[in-house]
Amino acid sequence: MRIAVLGTGMVGQSLAGGLAERGHEVVVGTRDPATSLARTDPGGFGTWAGTHPAVGVARFAEATVDADLVVNALPGEASVAGVGAATVADGTIVLDVANPLDAGHGMPPTLFVANTDSLAEQLQRTFPALRVVKSLNTMTAPLMVTPRELADGDFSTFVCGDDDEAKALVTGLLTDLGHRDVIDLGDITAARGVEAMMLVWLRLWGVVGSARFTYKIVR
C-alpha cells in the first residue's frame, strides 16, 4: 500500500519505519520538511530520516496524494488541522492513533475531549467523506509495529469506526504487524472509551516505571 504518515515525532517515526520495513510505500507528512529534517539531535526527525532513506518526506498536502491509507500520528491538538492541510481523497481510510492529551494543567495530562465526544469523532465529523478508524492509541510507539517484543504479542489491540471495510483493512494490517488479539469495539463512538484508557495508562506508566506494557482482555 501507499501509506502517508502524518507526524514526525516518536509515533510517526516508529510507524513509518515499521510499515516501510514490511514493504509498504511510505511518505511522512510534515508542515515544513526543511525544518523537520534540520532536527538532527538524538531522536530528532532529521537524524531518523537519515537512517531510513526508503521513507519519503513531504508537506502534508503532497504526502497524502494517492495514499491508500493515511495515519494520523500528530499530537492530539494538531490532528484536525493536520488532516485538513492534507490532500486526502474521499473514501480514504484514516488510521487515527492520536490521543487528546492536555498537559496544560500539569502532569499527568488530562483529556481535552472526553465522555460525550472523542478526537476520532471530531476527525470523522470534520471530514465526513473520510473513513476514520481508531486504533493503536493504547500502547507505546514501538509496540505498534513490533508487538512481538512484548509477551510475544499476547495482548489486546482495539479498533473502532463506522465503516466495516475500513476496519477490516486496518485489522489486516495490524495482524500483519503481529498483533494477535484485535478486538472490534464497534462504531466510532467507542473511541471515547479507548482514548479514556490513556488516563489509566499514564498512571500505570508511573507505577510500572516503563512504557513497555499495555492492556490484555482476559476472556
N, C-alpha and C positions, 0 to 999 in steps of 0.2 A: 504493500500500500504506500501511497504518498501521504506522509503524515507531517502536519505542521504543529510544532510545539511552541506555544506562546509562553515566554518567560525564560530568563537566563540565570535564575537562581539555582540552588541545590536541587530542587524538584525538577525544574526544566532540564538541567544538565543530566540528571540520572535517567529521566525518561527518554530524552533524545539519544543518549549514548546506548542505553539498553535496547531501544527499538531499532536503532541503526545496526547494532550487532546481530540482530535477528533478520536482517536482510531488507528492512523497510527503507524507503527513500525518505529521509528526514531533513526538514529545514526548521531551524529555530527562528521564531519571530521575536523581534525586539523593536522598541520605539526608535532607537538610534543605534544601528550596527557599529558605527565607528566608536561611539562612547563605550558600548558593551565590550567590544574587542580590546579596548585600551585598558581594561581591568586585568592586569597581569600579576596581581598579588596572589598568594596562595588561596585557592578556592575561587579566584576571580574568573569570570567567563572567558576572558581572552586566554588565560592560561589553559583552561579546559578545552577551548576550541582548538588550540594548537596541537592537542593530542588526539583530536577527533576530526581529522581532515575530511572524512566522508560526510560529515554533517554540515549542511549549508546554513548560512546566516543571512537574514534579510529583514527588511521592515515588515511590520505586521501585514500590511496590505499585499506585499509581494510574496511573503512566505506562505500565505494561505491560498493562493491561486491554484485551482485544480486539485486541492487537497481532498483525499478520501476521508480523512479524519483530522479534526483539529483538537488538540489537547490544551485545555486551559490550565496552565501551571503558573499563572500570575498570582501575586498577592490578592487576597480577597477583595480589598478595597479598589484594586485596579482592574478587576476582572471584566466588569461590564464595559468600561471604556476601552479596554484592550481588544475584546472581541468586536466591539463596534468599530475599531480602527482597521480591522482585518477585512479582507475581501473573501467572504465566505458565501458560496453558492447556496441557494435554497435547497433544503433537504440534507445538507451536510451534517454529519454526526459530530457533536462537540462532547468530548470526554472531559468533564469538569472534575478536577482533583483538588480544587482550591478550598480553603476554609475561610469563613468570615470572621477572622480574628481581629480583635481590637485591644491593643496594648496601651491605649492612651491613658488608662487609669491605673497603670502598673501591671505587675506580673502576679499570677499567671493571667493571660489575656482573657477577656470575655468575648462574646459574640456580638457583632453589630447588627445581626438579624437573627431571630430565633422564634420558636414557639408557633407563630402563625404564618411564617414565611421562611425562606431559606435563600442562600446565594444561588443555588441551582435553579430555583423557581424564578428568581429575578432575571437570570440569564434567559430562561425559556420564555418568560413573559415579554422581555425586551426584544427578543429575536424569535418570534413565533414560527418563522419559516425554517429554523434550525431544529435539530433533534438532539436535545441535551440528555446526557447520561451521567449521573453522579457515581463516582467510584474512586477507590484508592486513597481517599482522604483520611482514612483511619490508621495510617501507618507512616513510618518514616520513609523518606525518598528511596534509599537503596532497596528496601524490601519491595517496593512497587515493581521493580524489574528483575530482582533476584530473590524471589520469595523462598527459594530452597535453602537460602543461607540461614533461615530461622526455622528450626523444628522440621526441616525438610519440606517446608511449605505447608505444614499441617496447621493452618489457621484459617479464619473466615474472612472473605472479601465480599463486600456488598455492592450491588448495583441497583439503581432505580432510575426510572424515566418513563415518559409517556408512550414511547414508540418501541414496540416489541422487537422489530427488526434491528433497530439501533442497539438495543440491549443485547441481542443475540450476537451482533458483531463484536461489541465490547467484551462480552463474556468469552467469545472465542479467542480474542486477543489475550485476555487475562490467562486463559488456560494455556495458551502457547508460551506465555511467560513463566508458567509454573505454578499458578495459583490453583490449589486443589479443591477448595470449597468456596464456590462463588454462589452467593445467595441473592436471589432477586427479591427485593423488598416491595416491588410494585411501582406505582406511579411516582412522578417527580416530587410529590409532597413528602415522600419518605425521606427526602434529603434533609428535612428538618431534624429527623432523628439521628442520621449518621453524622451530620455536622455537629449536633449537640454532643455526640460521643467524644468529641475533641476536648470537652471540658473535663471529662474523666481522664482521658489520655494524658493531658498535660499534668494533672495531679499525679498520675502514675509515674510519669517520667521523673518527677522529682523524687518519688519514693524508690523507684527501681534503680535510678542512677544511670540509666542508659536509655536511648531511644529505640533499641533493638528489641521491641516487643509489640504485640498487637492483640487483637481480640480473636477468640475462638468460641464459636457457639457449640456447646456440647448438647447432643440430642440423640 
